[in-house]
Amino acid sequence: MFTIGRRASVQFVGERGFPFRLVAVDQRPTSHGWVWLTGYELNRRGEAVAKREIFVQLSGLQYGRAGVPANRSSRFPVRQ
């Protein structure tokens, strides 16, 4: 499980960040350091709510353990 946020791409700033379960990495060439990912956006309970393809910076991906909240106010925090 990854937390997708501002570090991955400017399109996911603030409230637009979300937990993401990775399914596949597209092997097509892209800009250096960027990649297309296919997976599922997760809700606060870790359930898949939408299948998505996202274009992100590899260096901006934040790995997180599914189902382990950082605190009660935000189960999937996005570091900024």
Secondary structure, DSSP 4 states (H G I P E B T S, - for coil): -EEE-TTT-GGG-GGG-EEEEEEEE--S--STTEEEEEEEEE-TTS-EEEEEEEEEEGGG-EE--TT--SSSS-SS----
